[in-house]
Amino acid sequence: MLNLTIAIVASFICIALILNLWRLLKGSTLSERILALDTMYINAIALILLYGIYMRSALYFEAALLIAMLGFVSTAALCKYLLRGDIIE
């Protein structure tokens, strides 16, 4: 039962990733594209966590944590660049 649930949730997350990719490519403003990229990080983290649950391994949780930190830092840097035009002051 758990394997079926993981497969269904993974397919929904993959659909969400495809829709986020669409928004990333067709976004009208730069802020919409940054938001789509941030949401893609979150969906990738969810897929990695689902795979970790499926494989019953804690290693994937550490990988998801690293991707979450990278996503946060990159989103903050992109937003700072968007607001000020320069990352390093």
N, C-alpha and C positions, 0 to 999 in steps of 0.2 A: 504494500500500500504506500509506503514511503517513497519507493522508487517511482511509482506512477505520479505521485504528487510533485516530486522533484522534476520530473520530465515536463509536466504541465507548466509549472512555474518557470522553468528554464525557457520554454517556448514563448511564454508571455514576455519574459525579459528580453529575449532576442528580438521580438517584435518591437518592443520599446527602444532597443538599440537602433533598429532600422529607422524608426520614426525620428529618433534623435539625430541620426546621420542625415536624414532628409532636412531637418531644421538647420543643421550645421551647414549644409551646402546651399540651401535656399533662403537662409535668414536674411531679412531685409536690413537689419542693423548689426553692428559689431557686438553690441551687448547681447543680442539674441543668440549670436553664434557662440559667445563665451558661455552663456547659460546652457546651451545645448551640449557643449563640450564638458561642462561640469556634470551635467546629468548623465552623460555617457560614462564618466568615471564612476559614478554611483552604480550604474547598471553593470559595469564590468566587475565592480567589487561584489555585487550580489551574485553574479554568475560564478565567480571564483569561490565564494562562500558555499553556494549550492554544490559545486563540484567537490569541495572539501567535505561536506556532509555526506555526499554520495560515496566518496572514496574512504570515508572515516579516517581522515588524516588531519592533524592539527597544523601541518606545514602550510596548507593553503590559507589558513587564517592569518598567518604572519605575512604572507604575500599580499593578502587583501589589505592589511594594515599599512604596508609600505606603499601600495597604490593609493590608498586614502590620503596619506601624508603628501605624496607627490601631487595628487589632484588639488589638495587644499593650497599648497604653495604656488602651484602654477596658476590657479584661479585668482589668488590674491595678487600675483605679479601681473597678470593680464589686466585685472581691474585697475591696478595702480597705473599701469601704462596707459590705459584708456582715459583715466581721469587727468593725469598730469603730463603725459607724453614722455616721461622718463621714469625708469625703474629705480635707478640709484641716484640718490640726492647728493 
